[in-house]
Amino acid sequence: MDVYEDIDFNKPNSPHMQKQILKLKEEQCQEKNVTESGWCPEVWDKILCWPSTPPGELAILPCPSYIAGFDVQVICETNNDIH
């Protein structure tokens, strides 16, 4: 039985359920962290897993359905700094 099979990722959840979801999402982010040479690496920011991004490109992700009320974006600079 999957520990996360009872989680509905498509709606806001209780604080306890959000912690479980965030733990799972962080594990998934760490598992697939593969970076192209010169690209900014994948980054887990405690809520989202930002994808590996080429220098100068803007990474935009939709707000996760399990946490309501925020909108964010990140830009990868040519020196691999993330803002």
mmCIF file of the N, C-alpha and C atoms, coordinates in Angstrom:
data_MODEL
# 
_entry.id   MODEL 
# 
loop_
_atom_site.group_PDB 
_atom_site.id 
_atom_site.type_symbol 
_atom_site.label_atom_id 
_atom_site.label_alt_id 
_atom_site.label_comp_id 
_atom_site.label_asym_id 
_atom_site.label_entity_id 
_atom_site.label_seq_id 
_atom_site.pdbx_PDB_ins_code 
_atom_site.Cartn_x 
_atom_site.Cartn_y 
_atom_site.Cartn_z 
_atom_site.occupancy 
_atom_site.B_iso_or_equiv 
_atom_site.pdbx_formal_charge 
_atom_site.auth_seq_id 
_atom_site.auth_comp_id 
_atom_site.auth_asym_id 
_atom_site.auth_atom_id 
_atom_site.pdbx_PDB_model_num 
ATOM 1   N N  . MET A 1 1  ? 0.844  -1.196 0.000   1.00 0.00 ? 1  MET A N  1 
ATOM 2   C CA . MET A 1 1  ? 0.000  0.000  0.000   1.00 0.00 ? 1  MET A CA 1 
ATOM 3   C C  . MET A 1 1  ? 0.875  1.240  0.000   1.00 0.00 ? 1  MET A C  1 
ATOM 4   N N  . ASP A 1 2  ? 0.635  2.151  -0.926  1.00 0.00 ? 2  ASP A N  1 
ATOM 5   C CA . ASP A 1 2  ? 1.374  3.400  -1.048  1.00 0.00 ? 2  ASP A CA 1 
ATOM 6   C C  . ASP A 1 2  ? 0.926  4.367  0.041   1.00 0.00 ? 2  ASP A C  1 
ATOM 7   N N  . VAL A 1 3  ? 1.891  4.919  0.770   1.00 0.00 ? 3  VAL A N  1 
ATOM 8   C CA . VAL A 1 3  ? 1.597  5.864  1.851   1.00 0.00 ? 3  VAL A CA 1 
ATOM 9   C C  . VAL A 1 3  ? 0.833  7.076  1.337   1.00 0.00 ? 3  VAL A C  1 
ATOM 10  N N  . TYR A 1 4  ? 1.061  7.467  0.087   1.00 0.00 ? 4  TYR A N  1 
ATOM 11  C CA . TYR A 1 4  ? 0.479  8.689  -0.457  1.00 0.00 ? 4  TYR A CA 1 
ATOM 12  C C  . TYR A 1 4  ? -0.759 8.456  -1.318  1.00 0.00 ? 4  TYR A C  1 
ATOM 13  N N  . GLU A 1 5  ? -1.270 7.240  -1.371  1.00 0.00 ? 5  GLU A N  1 
ATOM 14  C CA . GLU A 1 5  ? -2.392 6.962  -2.266  1.00 0.00 ? 5  GLU A CA 1 
ATOM 15  C C  . GLU A 1 5  ? -3.674 7.680  -1.865  1.00 0.00 ? 5  GLU A C  1 
ATOM 16  N N  . ASP A 1 6  ? -3.787 8.114  -0.605  1.00 0.00 ? 6  ASP A N  1 
ATOM 17  C CA . ASP A 1 6  ? -5.001 8.805  -0.169  1.00 0.00 ? 6  ASP A CA 1 
ATOM 18  C C  . ASP A 1 6  ? -4.909 10.324 -0.312  1.00 0.00 ? 6  ASP A C  1 
ATOM 19  N N  . ILE A 1 7  ? -3.813 10.837 -0.880  1.00 0.00 ? 7  ILE A N  1 
ATOM 20  C CA . ILE A 1 7  ? -3.629 12.277 -1.038  1.00 0.00 ? 7  ILE A CA 1 
ATOM 21  C C  . ILE A 1 7  ? -4.256 12.738 -2.342  1.00 0.00 ? 7  ILE A C  1 
ATOM 22  N N  . ASP A 1 8  ? -5.063 13.781 -2.269  1.00 0.00 ? 8  ASP A N  1 
ATOM 23  C CA . ASP A 1 8  ? -5.611 14.405 -3.467  1.00 0.00 ? 8  ASP A CA 1 
ATOM 24  C C  . ASP A 1 8  ? -4.726 15.601 -3.800  1.00 0.00 ? 8  ASP A C  1 
ATOM 25  N N  . PHE A 1 9  ? -3.870 15.452 -4.817  1.00 0.00 ? 9  PHE A N  1 
ATOM 26  C CA . PHE A 1 9  ? -2.929 16.496 -5.190  1.00 0.00 ? 9  PHE A CA 1 
ATOM 27  C C  . PHE A 1 9  ? -3.601 17.651 -5.926  1.00 0.00 ? 9  PHE A C  1 
ATOM 28  N N  . ASN A 1 10 ? -4.884 17.553 -6.205  1.00 0.00 ? 10 ASN A N  1 
ATOM 29  C CA . ASN A 1 10 ? -5.586 18.553 -6.996  1.00 0.00 ? 10 ASN A CA 1 
ATOM 30  C C  . ASN A 1 10 ? -6.418 19.522 -6.178  1.00 0.00 ? 10 ASN A C  1 
ATOM 31  N N  . LYS A 1 11 ? -6.241 19.561 -4.866  1.00 0.00 ? 11 LYS A N  1 
ATOM 32  C CA . LYS A 1 11 ? -6.977 20.509 -4.045  1.00 0.00 ? 11 LYS A CA 1 
ATOM 33  C C  . LYS A 1 11 ? -6.169 20.842 -2.799  1.00 0.00 ? 11 LYS A C  1 
ATOM 34  N N  . PRO A 1 12 ? -6.443 21.993 -2.184  1.00 0.00 ? 12 PRO A N  1 
ATOM 35  C CA . PRO A 1 12 ? -5.748 22.317 -0.934  1.00 0.00 ? 12 PRO A CA 1 
ATOM 36  C C  . PRO A 1 12 ? -6.034 21.251 0.121   1.00 0.00 ? 12 PRO A C  1 
ATOM 37  N N  . ASN A 1 13 ? -5.055 20.983 0.945   1.00 0.00 ? 13 ASN A N  1 
ATOM 38  C CA . ASN A 1 13 ? -5.167 19.943 1.954   1.00 0.00 ? 13 ASN A CA 1 
ATOM 39  C C  . ASN A 1 13 ? -4.886 20.500 3.341   1.00 0.00 ? 13 ASN A C  1 
ATOM 40  N N  . SER A 1 14 ? -5.105 19.692 4.353   1.00 0.00 ? 14 SER A N  1 
ATOM 41  C CA . SER A 1 14 ? -4.810 20.069 5.729   1.00 0.00 ? 14 SER A CA 1 
ATOM 42  C C  . SER A 1 14 ? -3.306 20.294 5.879   1.00 0.00 ? 14 SER A C  1 
ATOM 43  N N  . PRO A 1 15 ? -2.886 21.037 6.919   1.00 0.00 ? 15 PRO A N  1 
ATOM 44  C CA . PRO A 1 15 ? -1.446 21.236 7.145   1.00 0.00 ? 15 PRO A CA 1 
ATOM 45  C C  . PRO A 1 15 ? -0.681 19.915 7.247   1.00 0.00 ? 15 PRO A C  1 
ATOM 46  N N  . HIS A 1 16 ? -1.242 18.921 7.920   1.00 0.00 ? 16 HIS A N  1 
ATOM 47  C CA . HIS A 1 16 ? -0.582 17.620 8.030   1.00 0.00 ? 16 HIS A CA 1 
ATOM 48  C C  . HIS A 1 16 ? -0.411 16.978 6.652   1.00 0.00 ? 16 HIS A C  1 
ATOM 49  N N  . MET A 1 17 ? -1.449 17.017 5.849   1.00 0.00 ? 17 MET A N  1 
ATOM 50  C CA . MET A 1 17 ? -1.400 16.428 4.510   1.00 0.00 ? 17 MET A CA 1 
ATOM 51  C C  . MET A 1 17 ? -0.417 17.207 3.622   1.00 0.00 ? 17 MET A C  1 
ATOM 52  N N  . GLN A 1 18 ? -0.376 18.536 3.761   1.00 0.00 ? 18 GLN A N  1 
ATOM 53  C CA . GLN A 1 18 ? 0.577  19.332 2.989   1.00 0.00 ? 18 GLN A CA 1 
ATOM 54  C C  . GLN A 1 18 ? 2.006  18.926 3.308   1.00 0.00 ? 18 GLN A C  1 
ATOM 55  N N  . LYS A 1 19 ? 2.304  18.668 4.583   1.00 0.00 ? 19 LYS A N  1 
ATOM 56  C CA . LYS A 1 19 ? 3.651  18.228 4.957   1.00 0.00 ? 19 LYS A CA 1 
ATOM 57  C C  . LYS A 1 19 ? 4.000  16.908 4.285   1.00 0.00 ? 19 LYS A C  1 
ATOM 58  N N  . GLN A 1 20 ? 3.046  15.987 4.239   1.00 0.00 ? 20 GLN A N  1 
ATOM 59  C CA . GLN A 1 20 ? 3.284  14.706 3.566   1.00 0.00 ? 20 GLN A CA 1 
ATOM 60  C C  . GLN A 1 20 ? 3.542  14.919 2.072   1.00 0.00 ? 20 GLN A C  1 
ATOM 61  N N  . ILE A 1 21 ? 2.732  15.757 1.463   1.00 0.00 ? 21 ILE A N  1 
ATOM 62  C CA . ILE A 1 21 ? 2.886  16.032 0.028   1.00 0.00 ? 21 ILE A CA 1 
ATOM 63  C C  . ILE A 1 21 ? 4.243  16.669 -0.240  1.00 0.00 ? 21 ILE A C  1 
ATOM 64  N N  . LEU A 1 22 ? 4.611  17.653 0.563   1.00 0.00 ? 22 LEU A N  1 
ATOM 65  C CA . LEU A 1 22 ? 5.889  18.342 0.364   1.00 0.00 ? 22 LEU A CA 1 
ATOM 66  C C  . LEU A 1 22 ? 7.067  17.381 0.522   1.00 0.00 ? 22 LEU A C  1 
ATOM 67  N N  . LYS A 1 23 ? 6.979  16.473 1.455   1.00 0.00 ? 23 LYS A N  1 
ATOM 68  C CA . LYS A 1 23 ? 8.043  15.475 1.638   1.00 0.00 ? 23 LYS A CA 1 
ATOM 69  C C  . LYS A 1 23 ? 8.167  14.597 0.395   1.00 0.00 ? 23 LYS A C  1 
ATOM 70  N N  . LEU A 1 24 ? 7.052  14.154 -0.137  1.00 0.00 ? 24 LEU A N  1 
ATOM 71  C CA . LEU A 1 24 ? 7.059  13.335 -1.346  1.00 0.00 ? 24 LEU A CA 1 
ATOM 72  C C  . LEU A 1 24 ? 7.613  14.123 -2.530  1.00 0.00 ? 24 LEU A C  1 
ATOM 73  N N  . LYS A 1 25 ? 7.165  15.358 -2.708  1.00 0.00 ? 25 LYS A N  1 
ATOM 74  C CA . LYS A 1 25 ? 7.629  16.182 -3.826  1.00 0.00 ? 25 LYS A CA 1 
ATOM 75  C C  . LYS A 1 25 ? 9.132  16.449 -3.728  1.00 0.00 ? 25 LYS A C  1 
ATOM 76  N N  . GLU A 1 26 ? 9.636  16.675 -2.514  1.00 0.00 ? 26 GLU A N  1 
ATOM 77  C CA . GLU A 1 26 ? 11.077 16.890 -2.337  1.00 0.00 ? 26 GLU A CA 1 
ATOM 78  C C  . GLU A 1 26 ? 11.855 15.638 -2.733  1.00 0.00 ? 26 GLU A C  1 
ATOM 79  N N  . GLU A 1 27 ? 11.389 14.475 -2.293  1.00 0.00 ? 27 GLU A N  1 
ATOM 80  C CA . GLU A 1 27 ? 12.055 13.216 -2.655  1.00 0.00 ? 27 GLU A CA 1 
ATOM 81  C C  . GLU A 1 27 ? 12.068 13.027 -4.168  1.00 0.00 ? 27 GLU A C  1 
ATOM 82  N N  . GLN A 1 28 ? 10.951 13.313 -4.823  1.00 0.00 ? 28 GLN A N  1 
ATOM 83  C CA . GLN A 1 28 ? 10.872 13.184 -6.277  1.00 0.00 ? 28 GLN A CA 1 
ATOM 84  C C  . GLN A 1 28 ? 11.829 14.150 -6.966  1.00 0.00 ? 28 GLN A C  1 
ATOM 85  N N  . CYS A 1 29 ? 11.954 15.349 -6.429  1.00 0.00 ? 29 CYS A N  1 
ATOM 86  C CA . CYS A 1 29 ? 12.850 16.354 -7.010  1.00 0.00 ? 29 CYS A CA 1 
ATOM 87  C C  . CYS A 1 29 ? 14.306 15.896 -6.912  1.00 0.00 ? 29 CYS A C  1 
ATOM 88  N N  . GLN A 1 30 ? 14.693 15.369 -5.759  1.00 0.00 ? 30 GLN A N  1 
ATOM 89  C CA . GLN A 1 30 ? 16.065 14.909 -5.552  1.00 0.00 ? 30 GLN A CA 1 
ATOM 90  C C  . GLN A 1 30 ? 16.407 13.723 -6.450  1.00 0.00 ? 30 GLN A C  1 
ATOM 91  N N  . GLU A 1 31 ? 15.435 12.857 -6.703  1.00 0.00 ? 31 GLU A N  1 
ATOM 92  C CA . GLU A 1 31 ? 15.663 11.660 -7.519  1.00 0.00 ? 31 GLU A CA 1 
ATOM 93  C C  . GLU A 1 31 ? 15.975 11.982 -8.969  1.00 0.00 ? 31 GLU A C  1 
ATOM 94  N N  . LYS A 1 32 ? 15.387 13.034 -9.504  1.00 0.00 ? 32 LYS A N  1 
ATOM 95  C CA . LYS A 1 32 ? 15.544 13.301 -10.938 1.00 0.00 ? 32 LYS A CA 1 
ATOM 96  C C  . LYS A 1 32 ? 16.462 14.477 -11.237 1.00 0.00 ? 32 LYS A C  1 
ATOM 97  N N  . ASN A 1 33 ? 17.296 14.880 -10.299 1.00 0.00 ? 33 ASN A N  1 
ATOM 98  C CA . ASN A 1 33 ? 18.145 16.045 -10.484 1.00 0.00 ? 33 ASN A CA 1 
ATOM 99  C C  . ASN A 1 33 ? 19.310 15.730 -11.423 1.00 0.00 ? 33 ASN A C  1 
ATOM 100 N N  . VAL A 1 34 ? 19.105 16.002 -12.706 1.00 0.00 ? 34 VAL A N  1 
ATOM 101 C CA . VAL A 1 34 ? 20.128 15.835 -13.734 1.00 0.00 ? 34 VAL A CA 1 
ATOM 102 C C  . VAL A 1 34 ? 20.307 17.187 -14.404 1.00 0.00 ? 34 VAL A C  1 
ATOM 103 N N  . THR A 1 35 ? 21.552 17.648 -14.488 1.00 0.00 ? 35 THR A N  1 
ATOM 104 C CA . THR A 1 35 ? 21.817 18.990 -14.997 1.00 0.00 ? 35 THR A CA 1 
ATOM 105 C C  . THR A 1 35 ? 22.703 18.940 -16.231 1.00 0.00 ? 35 THR A C  1 
ATOM 106 N N  . GLU A 1 36 ? 22.337 19.717 -17.228 1.00 0.00 ? 36 GLU A N  1 
ATOM 107 C CA . GLU A 1 36 ? 23.186 19.890 -18.402 1.00 0.00 ? 36 GLU A CA 1 
ATOM 108 C C  . GLU A 1 36 ? 24.346 20.809 -18.018 1.00 0.00 ? 36 GLU A C  1 
ATOM 109 N N  . SER A 1 37 ? 25.494 20.622 -18.640 1.00 0.00 ? 37 SER A N  1 
ATOM 110 C CA . SER A 1 37 ? 26.657 21.448 -18.368 1.00 0.00 ? 37 SER A CA 1 
ATOM 111 C C  . SER A 1 37 ? 26.338 22.926 -18.620 1.00 0.00 ? 37 SER A C  1 
ATOM 112 N N  . GLY A 1 38 ? 26.605 23.780 -17.625 1.00 0.00 ? 38 GLY A N  1 
ATOM 113 C CA . GLY A 1 38 ? 26.364 25.214 -17.750 1.00 0.00 ? 38 GLY A CA 1 
ATOM 114 C C  . GLY A 1 38 ? 24.967 25.656 -17.371 1.00 0.00 ? 38 GLY A C  1 
ATOM 115 N N  . TRP A 1 39 ? 24.045 24.732 -17.191 1.00 0.00 ? 39 TRP A N  1 
ATOM 116 C CA . TRP A 1 39 ? 22.672 25.069 -16.833 1.00 0.00 ? 39 TRP A CA 1 
ATOM 117 C C  . TRP A 1 39 ? 22.550 25.253 -15.331 1.00 0.00 ? 39 TRP A C  1 
ATOM 118 N N  . CYS A 1 40 ? 21.527 25.959 -14.902 1.00 0.00 ? 40 CYS A N  1 
ATOM 119 C CA . CYS A 1 40 ? 21.196 26.020 -13.483 1.00 0.00 ? 40 CYS A CA 1 
ATOM 120 C C  . CYS A 1 40 ? 20.600 24.669 -13.092 1.00 0.00 ? 40 CYS A C  1 
ATOM 121 N N  . PRO A 1 41 ? 20.952 24.158 -11.918 1.00 0.00 ? 41 PRO A N  1 
ATOM 122 C CA . PRO A 1 41 ? 20.448 22.847 -11.502 1.00 0.00 ? 41 PRO A CA 1 
ATOM 123 C C  . PRO A 1 41 ? 18.992 22.905 -11.056 1.00 0.00 ? 41 PRO A C  1 
ATOM 124 N N  . GLU A 1 42 ? 18.378 21.729 -10.964 1.00 0.00 ? 42 GLU A N  1 
ATOM 125 C CA . GLU A 1 42 ? 17.050 21.661 -10.352 1.00 0.00 ? 42 GLU A CA 1 
ATOM 126 C C  . GLU A 1 42 ? 17.179 22.104 -8.906  1.00 0.00 ? 42 GLU A C  1 
ATOM 127 N N  . VAL A 1 43 ? 16.157 22.820 -8.430  1.00 0.00 ? 43 VAL A N  1 
ATOM 128 C CA . VAL A 1 43 ? 16.200 23.360 -7.073  1.00 0.00 ? 43 VAL A CA 1 
ATOM 129 C C  . VAL A 1 43 ? 14.878 23.084 -6.376  1.00 0.00 ? 43 VAL A C  1 
ATOM 130 N N  . TRP A 1 44 ? 14.951 22.521 -5.182  1.00 0.00 ? 44 TRP A N  1 
ATOM 131 C CA . TRP A 1 44 ? 13.779 22.344 -4.328  1.00 0.00 ? 44 TRP A CA 1 
ATOM 132 C C  . TRP A 1 44 ? 13.747 23.542 -3.393  1.00 0.00 ? 44 TRP A C  1 
ATOM 133 N N  . ASP A 1 45 ? 12.681 24.346 -3.441  1.00 0.00 ? 45 ASP A N  1 
ATOM 134 C CA . ASP A 1 45 ? 12.596 25.556 -2.617  1.00 0.00 ? 45 ASP A CA 1 
ATOM 135 C C  . ASP A 1 45 ? 11.647 25.398 -1.429  1.00 0.00 ? 45 ASP A C  1 
ATOM 136 N N  . LYS A 1 46 ? 11.388 24.179 -1.059  1.00 0.00 ? 46 LYS A N  1 
ATOM 137 C CA . LYS A 1 46 ? 10.505 23.799 0.054   1.00 0.00 ? 46 LYS A CA 1 
ATOM 138 C C  . LYS A 1 46 ? 9.028  23.747 -0.352  1.00 0.00 ? 46 LYS A C  1 
ATOM 139 N N  . ILE A 1 47 ? 8.710  24.161 -1.580  1.00 0.00 ? 47 ILE A N  1 
ATOM 140 C CA . ILE A 1 47 ? 7.337  24.095 -2.083  1.00 0.00 ? 47 ILE A CA 1 
ATOM 141 C C  . ILE A 1 47 ? 7.297  23.512 -3.495  1.00 0.00 ? 47 ILE A C  1 
ATOM 142 N N  . LEU A 1 48 ? 8.210  23.965 -4.345  1.00 0.00 ? 48 LEU A N  1 
ATOM 143 C CA . LEU A 1 48 ? 8.246  23.541 -5.746  1.00 0.00 ? 48 LEU A CA 1 
ATOM 144 C C  . LEU A 1 48 ? 9.609  22.986 -6.117  1.00 0.00 ? 48 LEU A C  1 
ATOM 145 N N  . CYS A 1 49 ? 9.628  22.139 -7.131  1.00 0.00 ? 49 CYS A N  1 
ATOM 146 C CA . CYS A 1 49 ? 10.867 21.651 -7.719  1.00 0.00 ? 49 CYS A CA 1 
ATOM 147 C C  . CYS A 1 49 ? 11.074 22.402 -9.030  1.00 0.00 ? 49 CYS A C  1 
ATOM 148 N N  . TRP A 1 50 ? 12.011 23.357 -9.007  1.00 0.00 ? 50 TRP A N  1 
ATOM 149 C CA . TRP A 1 50 ? 12.284 24.140 -10.205 1.00 0.00 ? 50 TRP A CA 1 
ATOM 150 C C  . TRP A 1 50 ? 13.158 23.321 -11.147 1.00 0.00 ? 50 TRP A C  1 
ATOM 151 N N  . PRO A 1 51 ? 12.809 23.278 -12.432 1.00 0.00 ? 51 PRO A N  1 
ATOM 152 C CA . PRO A 1 51 ? 13.554 22.439 -13.372 1.00 0.00 ? 51 PRO A CA 1 
ATOM 153 C C  . PRO A 1 51 ? 14.932 23.008 -13.695 1.00 0.00 ? 51 PRO A C  1 
ATOM 154 N N  . SER A 1 52 ? 15.822 22.131 -14.133 1.00 0.00 ? 52 SER A N  1 
ATOM 155 C CA . SER A 1 52 ? 17.102 22.566 -14.661 1.00 0.00 ? 52 SER A CA 1 
ATOM 156 C C  . SER A 1 52 ? 16.817 23.506 -15.827 1.00 0.00 ? 52 SER A C  1 
ATOM 157 N N  . THR A 1 53 ? 17.507 24.650 -15.849 1.00 0.00 ? 53 THR A N  1 
ATOM 158 C CA . THR A 1 53 ? 17.170 25.712 -16.804 1.00 0.00 ? 53 THR A CA 1 
ATOM 159 C C  . THR A 1 53 ? 18.431 26.264 -17.457 1.00 0.00 ? 53 THR A C  1 
ATOM 160 N N  . PRO A 1 54 ? 18.402 26.504 -18.780 1.00 0.00 ? 54 PRO A N  1 
ATOM 161 C CA . PRO A 1 54 ? 19.574 27.083 -19.443 1.00 0.00 ? 54 PRO A CA 1 
ATOM 162 C C  . PRO A 1 54 ? 19.796 28.525 -18.988 1.00 0.00 ? 54 PRO A C  1 
ATOM 163 N N  . PRO A 1 55 ? 21.057 28.989 -19.007 1.00 0.00 ? 55 PRO A N  1 
ATOM 164 C CA . PRO A 1 55 ? 21.348 30.360 -18.607 1.00 0.00 ? 55 PRO A CA 1 
ATOM 165 C C  . PRO A 1 55 ? 20.527 31.381 -19.402 1.00 0.00 ? 55 PRO A C  1 
ATOM 166 N N  . GLY A 1 56 ? 20.024 32.393 -18.695 1.00 0.00 ? 56 GLY A N  1 
ATOM 167 C CA . GLY A 1 56 ? 19.271 33.462 -19.329 1.00 0.00 ? 56 GLY A CA 1 
ATOM 168 C C  . GLY A 1 56 ? 17.803 33.169 -19.541 1.00 0.00 ? 56 GLY A C  1 
ATOM 169 N N  . GLU A 1 57 ? 17.367 31.949 -19.267 1.00 0.00 ? 57 GLU A N  1 
ATOM 170 C CA . GLU A 1 57 ? 15.958 31.599 -19.468 1.00 0.00 ? 57 GLU A CA 1 
ATOM 171 C C  . GLU A 1 57 ? 15.186 31.698 -18.157 1.00 0.00 ? 57 GLU A C  1 
ATOM 172 N N  . LEU A 1 58 ? 13.930 32.024 -18.272 1.00 0.00 ? 58 LEU A N  1 
ATOM 173 C CA . LEU A 1 58 ? 13.038 32.170 -17.135 1.00 0.00 ? 58 LEU A CA 1 
ATOM 174 C C  . LEU A 1 58 ? 12.265 30.877 -16.922 1.00 0.00 ? 58 LEU A C  1 
ATOM 175 N N  . ALA A 1 59 ? 12.290 30.370 -15.697 1.00 0.00 ? 59 ALA A N  1 
ATOM 176 C CA . ALA A 1 59 ? 11.510 29.177 -15.355 1.00 0.00 ? 59 ALA A CA 1 
ATOM 177 C C  . ALA A 1 59 ? 10.221 29.641 -14.685 1.00 0.00 ? 59 ALA A C  1 
ATOM 178 N N  . ILE A 1 60 ? 9.093  29.198 -15.192 1.00 0.00 ? 60 ILE A N  1 
ATOM 179 C CA . ILE A 1 60 ? 7.798  29.546 -14.619 1.00 0.00 ? 60 ILE A CA 1 
ATOM 180 C C  . ILE A 1 60 ? 7.038  28.261 -14.349 1.00 0.00 ? 60 ILE A C  1 
ATOM 181 N N  . LEU A 1 61 ? 6.545  28.129 -13.131 1.00 0.00 ? 61 LEU A N  1 
ATOM 182 C CA . LEU A 1 61 ? 5.753  26.968 -12.761 1.00 0.00 ? 61 LEU A CA 1 
ATOM 183 C C  . LEU A 1 61 ? 4.398  27.426 -12.242 1.00 0.00 ? 61 LEU A C  1 
ATOM 184 N N  . PRO A 1 62 ? 3.364  26.639 -12.483 1.00 0.00 ? 62 PRO A N  1 
ATOM 185 C CA . PRO A 1 62 ? 2.059  26.984 -11.913 1.00 0.00 ? 62 PRO A CA 1 
ATOM 186 C C  . PRO A 1 62 ? 2.082  26.778 -10.402 1.00 0.00 ? 62 PRO A C  1 
ATOM 187 N N  . CYS A 1 63 ? 1.243  27.504 -9.726  1.00 0.00 ? 63 CYS A N  1 
ATOM 188 C CA . CYS A 1 63 ? 1.111  27.304 -8.283  1.00 0.00 ? 63 CYS A CA 1 
ATOM 189 C C  . CYS A 1 63 ? 0.610  25.886 -8.037  1.00 0.00 ? 63 CYS A C  1 
ATOM 190 N N  . PRO A 1 64 ? 1.197  25.196 -7.068  1.00 0.00 ? 64 PRO A N  1 
ATOM 191 C CA . PRO A 1 64 ? 0.727  23.842 -6.793  1.00 0.00 ? 64 PRO A CA 1 
ATOM 192 C C  . PRO A 1 64 ? -0.677 23.880 -6.203  1.00 0.00 ? 64 PRO A C  1 
ATOM 193 N N  . SER A 1 65 ? -1.478 22.923 -6.575  1.00 0.00 ? 65 SER A N  1 
ATOM 194 C CA . SER A 1 65 ? -2.868 22.906 -6.133  1.00 0.00 ? 65 SER A CA 1 
ATOM 195 C C  . SER A 1 65 ? -3.011 22.607 -4.649  1.00 0.00 ? 65 SER A C  1 
ATOM 196 N N  . TYR A 1 66 ? -1.991 22.019 -4.049  1.00 0.00 ? 66 TYR A N  1 
ATOM 197 C CA . TYR A 1 66 ? -2.079 21.657 -2.643  1.00 0.00 ? 66 TYR A CA 1 
ATOM 198 C C  . TYR A 1 66 ? -1.715 22.791 -1.692  1.00 0.00 ? 66 TYR A C  1 
ATOM 199 N N  . ILE A 1 67 ? -1.252 23.945 -2.217  1.00 0.00 ? 67 ILE A N  1 
ATOM 200 C CA . ILE A 1 67 ? -0.988 25.128 -1.402  1.00 0.00 ? 67 ILE A CA 1 
ATOM 201 C C  . ILE A 1 67 ? -1.571 26.320 -2.142  1.00 0.00 ? 67 ILE A C  1 
ATOM 202 N N  . ALA A 1 68 ? -2.501 27.014 -1.519  1.00 0.00 ? 68 ALA A N  1 
ATOM 203 C CA . ALA A 1 68 ? -3.179 28.128 -2.178  1.00 0.00 ? 68 ALA A CA 1 
ATOM 204 C C  . ALA A 1 68 ? -2.558 29.474 -1.799  1.00 0.00 ? 68 ALA A C  1 
ATOM 205 N N  . GLY A 1 69 ? -2.654 30.450 -2.711  1.00 0.00 ? 69 GLY A N  1 
ATOM 206 C CA . GLY A 1 69 ? -2.362 31.825 -2.364  1.00 0.00 ? 69 GLY A CA 1 
ATOM 207 C C  . GLY A 1 69 ? -1.001 32.373 -2.704  1.00 0.00 ? 69 GLY A C  1 
ATOM 208 N N  . PHE A 1 70 ? -0.286 31.801 -3.666  1.00 0.00 ? 70 PHE A N  1 
ATOM 209 C CA . PHE A 1 70 ? 0.971  32.431 -4.057  1.00 0.00 ? 70 PHE A CA 1 
ATOM 210 C C  . PHE A 1 70 ? 1.219  32.244 -5.540  1.00 0.00 ? 70 PHE A C  1 
ATOM 211 N N  . ASP A 1 71 ? 2.073  33.128 -6.092  1.00 0.00 ? 71 ASP A N  1 
ATOM 212 C CA . ASP A 1 71 ? 2.450  33.092 -7.503  1.00 0.00 ? 71 ASP A CA 1 
ATOM 213 C C  . ASP A 1 71 ? 3.924  33.471 -7.563  1.00 0.00 ? 71 ASP A C  1 
ATOM 214 N N  . VAL A 1 72 ? 4.749  32.638 -8.174  1.00 0.00 ? 72 VAL A N  1 
ATOM 215 C CA . VAL A 1 72 ? 6.189  32.871 -8.170  1.00 0.00 ? 72 VAL A CA 1 
ATOM 216 C C  . VAL A 1 72 ? 6.796  32.587 -9.535  1.00 0.00 ? 72 VAL A C  1 
ATOM 217 N N  . GLN A 1 73 ? 7.989  33.167 -9.763  1.00 0.00 ? 73 GLN A N  1 
ATOM 218 C CA . GLN A 1 73 ? 8.781  32.828 -10.934 1.00 0.00 ? 73 GLN A CA 1 
ATOM 219 C C  . GLN A 1 73 ? 10.256 32.998 -10.578 1.00 0.00 ? 73 GLN A C  1 
ATOM 220 N N  . VAL A 1 74 ? 11.128 32.293 -11.302 1.00 0.00 ? 74 VAL A N  1 
ATOM 221 C CA . VAL A 1 74 ? 12.557 32.300 -11.027 1.00 0.00 ? 74 VAL A CA 1 
ATOM 222 C C  . VAL A 1 74 ? 13.283 32.499 -12.347 1.00 0.00 ? 74 VAL A C  1 
ATOM 223 N N  . ILE A 1 75 ? 14.383 33.277 -12.334 1.00 0.00 ? 75 ILE A N  1 
ATOM 224 C CA . ILE A 1 75 ? 15.198 33.436 -13.536 1.00 0.00 ? 75 ILE A CA 1 
ATOM 225 C C  . ILE A 1 75 ? 16.597 32.900 -13.278 1.00 0.00 ? 75 ILE A C  1 
ATOM 226 N N  . CYS A 1 76 ? 17.126 32.187 -14.248 1.00 0.00 ? 76 CYS A N  1 
ATOM 227 C CA . CYS A 1 76 ? 18.477 31.649 -14.178 1.00 0.00 ? 76 CYS A CA 1 
ATOM 228 C C  . CYS A 1 76 ? 19.396 32.641 -14.889 1.00 0.00 ? 76 CYS A C  1 
ATOM 229 N N  . GLU A 1 77 ? 20.342 33.229 -14.149 1.00 0.00 ? 77 GLU A N  1 
ATOM 230 C CA . GLU A 1 77 ? 21.305 34.174 -14.733 1.00 0.00 ? 77 GLU A CA 1 
ATOM 231 C C  . GLU A 1 77 ? 22.386 33.399 -15.465 1.00 0.00 ? 77 GLU A C  1 
ATOM 232 N N  . THR A 1 78 ? 23.165 34.104 -16.284 1.00 0.00 ? 78 THR A N  1 
ATOM 233 C CA . THR A 1 78 ? 24.209 33.438 -17.056 1.00 0.00 ? 78 THR A CA 1 
ATOM 234 C C  . THR A 1 78 ? 25.309 32.839 -16.184 1.00 0.00 ? 78 THR A C  1 
ATOM 235 N N  . ASN A 1 79 ? 25.454 33.322 -14.936 1.00 0.00 ? 79 ASN A N  1 
ATOM 236 C CA . ASN A 1 79 ? 26.465 32.758 -14.038 1.00 0.00 ? 79 ASN A CA 1 
ATOM 237 C C  . ASN A 1 79 ? 25.855 31.688 -13.118 1.00 0.00 ? 79 ASN A C  1 
ATOM 238 N N  . ASN A 1 80 ? 24.683 31.176 -13.479 1.00 0.00 ? 80 ASN A N  1 
ATOM 239 C CA . ASN A 1 80 ? 23.984 30.122 -12.750 1.00 0.00 ? 80 ASN A CA 1 
ATOM 240 C C  . ASN A 1 80 ? 23.393 30.562 -11.416 1.00 0.00 ? 80 ASN A C  1 
ATOM 241 N N  . ASP A 1 81 ? 23.351 31.873 -11.164 1.00 0.00 ? 81 ASP A N  1 
ATOM 242 C CA . ASP A 1 81 ? 22.643 32.368 -9.982  1.00 0.00 ? 81 ASP A CA 1 
ATOM 243 C C  . ASP A 1 81 ? 21.140 32.308 -10.274 1.00 0.00 ? 81 ASP A C  1 
ATOM 244 N N  . ILE A 1 82 ? 20.382 31.949 -9.265  1.00 0.00 ? 82 ILE A N  1 
ATOM 245 C CA . ILE A 1 82 ? 18.940 31.853 -9.419  1.00 0.00 ? 82 ILE A CA 1 
ATOM 246 C C  . ILE A 1 82 ? 18.286 32.948 -8.602  1.00 0.00 ? 82 ILE A C  1 
ATOM 247 N N  . HIS A 1 83 ? 17.368 33.695 -9.237  1.00 0.00 ? 83 HIS A N  1 
ATOM 248 C CA . HIS A 1 83 ? 16.662 34.804 -8.561  1.00 0.00 ? 83 HIS A CA 1 
ATOM 249 C C  . HIS A 1 83 ? 15.180 34.589 -8.649  1.00 0.00 ? 83 HIS A C  1 
# 
